[in-house]
Amino acid sequence: MLKSGTSIGANIREAQNAENKLDFIHKLGIAQKECDESLYRVELLKETGYLTDLEFISIVKDGQELLKILRTIIIRTKINMKNIQNKSNN
């Protein structure tokens, strides 16, 4: 949990210092995967009794929100890249 959870922030930090937009998208994609992995591990913690229902709901809610944010940034960046490419082709 510590590894996948902290990897999210580390990859977001790397994305902020990306060499280009493709690198930015790649790093955020890794952060997205690590976030999903962390949510899986939270599910395991709940199923094995390490988390209460209230703790589980709170953590999952935050994790799902983070996933949505990461996905939105990735999608919007791809759209912006495509728009820029289309403008340069015209």
PETANOR-V938036 format. One record per residue. PSI is psi in radians with two decimals (NA if undefined). NEAR is the number of other C-alpha atoms within 8 Angstrom. Layout:
psi->[PSI;PSI]
near->[NEAR;NEAR]
This chain:
psi->[-0.74;-0.74;-0.92;-0.63;-0.74;-0.36;-0.50;-0.95;-0.68;-0.72;-0.57;-0.73;-0.75;-0.67;-0.63;-0.40;0.45;2.64;-0.49;3.14;-0.64;-0.71;-0.72;-0.86;-0.74;-0.82;-0.70;-0.55;-0.70;-0.75;-0.70;-0.79;-0.71;-0.61;-0.78;-0.70;-0.71;-0.69;-0.66;-0.78;-0.59;-0.70;-0.73;-0.73;-0.67;-0.82;-0.48;0.07;0.18;-0.34;2.50;2.93;-0.75;-0.77;-0.79;-0.86;-0.76;-0.83;-0.78;-0.72;-0.82;-0.75;-0.73;-0.65;-0.74;-0.73;-0.77;-0.74;-0.83;-0.79;-0.72;-0.76;-0.76;-0.86;-0.81;-0.65;-0.73;-0.73;-0.79;-0.70;-0.72;-0.73;-0.74;-0.73;-0.73;-0.69;-0.65;-0.40;-0.29;NA]
near->[7;5;6;11;11;8;10;13;9;9;12;11;8;10;13;7;7;10;6;6;9;6;10;14;12;9;13;13;10;10;15;12;8;12;14;10;9;11;10;8;9;12;9;8;10;12;7;7;7;7;10;8;7;7;8;12;8;8;9;10;8;8;11;8;8;9;11;8;8;12;9;8;8;11;8;8;10;9;8;8;9;8;8;8;8;8;7;6;5;4]
